[in-house]
Amino acid sequence: MRRVRGTDPEFLASSVYGTSAGLSARQGIYDFLDRPDGLPDWALRLLDVAAGDRVVDVGCGNGRYLRRLDGSVDVVAVDRSHGMASEVARELGARVGVIVADAAALPVPTATADAVLAMHMLYHLPDMDQGVRELRRIIKPHGTVLVSTNAADHLSELDDLMSRAVGMLTGSPSARTKWATRLWLSDAAALLAGHFTQVELHPYKGWLVIPRPAPIRAYVDSLRPYTEDTLPAYISWNELLAAVDQQLAGVCDDEPFRIRVSSGVVRARGA
């Protein structure tokens, strides 16, 4: 197996999150969620902010959460990817202050944020504990930090499908490597409890009910920058996609393909 690069900062900033194309494809599959409140809207209801408060979104990506924040708050978007930061600046303009920076060394003054978001990003950091220390440093004493990640069974039906596709090519099933395995939801509360006095775990569950194979294939193809690196060297990405297509053949003919969503957030306060 080749080396997994899910915590390589340069690789992530350039190859995975250089643009929002792959991330948007992965986010698009959640259009088929069987509940009315998607994770961003649900999570932001746990955020205590008022007009004039400063919200720092660490690892902002393509601004999925920022777009939902009230225009009355002061928003700072931080991402290591110049591409992502540029897209957020271009789309949200003067509403948001954008900073290109490493989450492990935030150029944000100590105790100046009323709320901090770190959504599906801590598991990318080589030193997750240092990342949490930075979240704790920049938050005000009674401010709120939200950290999101996935539970171990998140998208398990998709994992099974990809495992079968790899098995077709190798002769034996192979579990898909996921970045979030470094920080399952069950472990995230303990990580934050080492730095915050109040820590609450809020699970988020649902089902993706997908009526046709195309969104599933698009999601799988968006995984190429890091999943390709976990395949045996003799298997090309096009061969994997062909195997996925075989696994998807006919799966939505009689009924939608259902994939479980098992995610959530940890809400933390310093005092």
Secondary structure, DSSP 8 states (H G I E B T S, - for coil): -----TT-HHHIIIIISSSSHHHHHHHHGGGGBSSSS-HHHHHHTT----TT-EEEEET-TTTTTGGGS-TTSEEEEEES-HHHHHHHHHHHGGGEEEEE--TTS--S-TT-EEEEEEES-GGGSSSHHHHHHHHHHHEEEEEEEEEEEE-TTTTHHHHHHHHHHHHHHHSS------GGGGS-HHHHHHHHHTT-SEEEEEEEEEEEEESSSHHHHHHHHHTHHHHGGGS-TT--HHHHHHHHHHHHTTTTSSS-EEEEEEEEEEEEE--
